[in-house]
Amino acid sequence: MAKENSFDIVSECDMQEVDNAYQQSCKALQQRYDLKDSGSSIELDKSDRTFTVLAPSEFVSNQVIDILNTHLVRRKIDLKAVTWGSPQDASGGQVRTVGTIVQGIDQDISRQINKDIKAEKFKVKVQIEGDKLRVSGPKRDTLQDVIAFLKDKDYGIPLQFTNYR
């Protein structure tokens, strides 16, 4: 019997690197002359995987998010890994913006990836296993073609390819 080759499609984010980017952003926020006394702040909740930005206005909130995004990119975290909500009014005339760190592939995107792979008629099997996908097939070249195909597509979340066997 022929050996099956496979790989997993996952969407993960290194929380240590996210924490490092958060710490650097907090320092930058305290040192920037235009934001130093603005009353803006960033909070990271590791258990909920969320960022909370408090700022006096939406403009300042966007500047704080830009600082955080800059430090995330420096730490090699894809910006698609954080989905930002719309700014909401908070107490004291502040504006609160919440960003959620994506962890895992949700069912809708999993089905879309599966559908796209089947539409290209690759000779592989795709199994949805919770928040990841397992792609298996007899030829490694076909699996590499699937990886190249998925890298060209945009699903709104960062995809990683692991356990290539």
Residue pairs with C-beta under 8 A, 6 or more apart in sequence:
2 138
3 138
4 136
4 137
4 138
5 136
5 137
5 138
5 139
5 140
5 143
5 165
6 134
6 135
6 136
6 137
6 143
6 163
6 164
6 165
7 134
7 135
7 143
7 147
7 161
7 162
7 163
7 164
7 165
8 132
8 133
8 134
8 135
8 161
8 162
8 163
9 105
9 113
9 132
9 133
9 134
9 135
9 150
9 159
9 160
9 161
10 104
10 105
10 131
10 132
10 159
10 160
10 161
10 162
11 81
11 102
11 103
11 104
11 105
11 131
11 157
11 158
11 159
11 160
12 103
12 104
12 160
13 77
13 81
13 101
13 102
13 103
13 158
14 77
15 46
15 49
15 101
17 75
17 76
17 77
18 44
18 72
18 75
18 77
18 101
19 44
19 46
20 75
21 68
21 71
21 72
21 74
21 75
21 77
22 42
22 44
22 51
22 68
22 71
24 71
24 74
25 42
25 64
25 67
25 68
25 71
26 42
28 67
28 71
29 35
29 40
29 41
29 42
29 64
29 67
30 36
32 67
34 63
35 60
35 63
35 64
35 67
38 55
38 56
38 60
39 54
39 55
39 56
39 94
40 53
40 54
40 55
40 56
40 60
40 61
40 64
41 53
41 54
41 55
42 51
42 52
42 53
42 64
42 68
43 51
43 52
43 53
43 54
44 50
44 51
45 51
45 52
49 100
49 101
49 103
50 98
50 99
50 100
50 101
51 68
51 82
51 98
51 99
51 100
51 101
52 96
52 97
52 98
52 99
53 61
53 64
53 65
53 68
53 96
53 97
53 98
53 99
54 61
54 90
54 94
54 95
54 96
55 61
55 63
55 64
55 94
55 95
55 97
56 93
56 94
56 95
57 95
58 87
58 95
60 95
61 87
61 95
61 97
65 84
65 97
65 99
69 79
69 82
72 79
72 81
72 82
73 79
78 158
80 102
80 156
80 157
80 158
81 101
81 102
81 157
81 158
82 99
82 100
82 101
82 102
83 99
83 100
83 102
84 97
84 98
84 99
85 97
85 98
85 99
85 100
86 97
87 95
87 96
87 97
88 95
88 96
88 97
88 98
89 95
89 96
90 96
102 157
102 158
103 131
104 130
104 131
104 132
105 113
105 131
105 132
105 133
105 157
105 159
106 131
107 128
109 155
109 156
109 157
110 128
110 131
110 133
111 128
112 155
113 126
113 133
113 150
113 155
114 126
114 128
114 133
116 149
116 150
116 153
117 124
117 126
117 135
117 146
117 149
117 150
118 126
120 149
122 137
122 142
122 145
122 146
122 149
123 137
123 138
123 139
123 142
124 135
124 136
124 137
124 142
124 143
124 146
125 135
125 136
125 137
126 133
126 134
126 135
127 133
127 134
127 135
127 136
135 143
135 146
137 143
137 146
143 164
147 161
150 159
150 161
151 159
